[in-house]
């Protein structure tokens, strides 16, 4: 009985650690999901008082627990979860 509980706890900790790390959400994947969310690479975005295409805007990607955080420096940020959802 005790070993079963230990095994369940170890598996739960490993699964939680894997979800926190979320290695399948790469920087490129996160950027592509955000670009898709804002309308594609040719969509227009008002960035630092200039109207420009999304593909021309610099992007910064940071690791965040349970996913990645994609930022247009000085403007906006989106969280890409371990499940692939994008939250503004």
Secondary structure, DSSP 8 states (H G I E B T S, - for coil): -HHHHHHHHHHHHHHHHHHHH-TTS-HHHHHHHHHHHHT-TTSEEEETTEEEEGGGS--EEEEETTEEEEEETTTEEEEEETTS-EE-
